[in-house]
């Protein structure tokens, strides 16, 4: 899997988790202490996400990171 493809798939998965919880991007940004524009970039796969920011977003979404990342085990 290419990096761009990975980022788009990861961003889409984050977006789907957020939408299932009926959270706006604004609310996720607030809960994760990230900027609204950053959340948008991540969800569209336009920006690489650091482990630190991934963990902040995952915590805000109450994700089990191990389960969530199983889909992305093949680089």
Steps between C-alpha positions, in 0.01 A plus 500: 500500500637839406525777758235719331259207484568414864437859613171515308380168644601595853336841469182346361487248786541781755225697327264201506564443873432870565180499296371181666535680831315800354790732574576802287853572389486801733414283800771246416751783467398630841510158667835407349662843543575517127402777262188468288706536182736222616206262555379578147845442350533167683152380403570578134841332516676824410731510801711241676390444855750466782462222752438760770212662308362161399484400865328829592239446227460132591447593864239760406319236292547239775662263250671177587813588305613138464170393347478813286851459357456131411357612165824683424763235575632468144712800403 
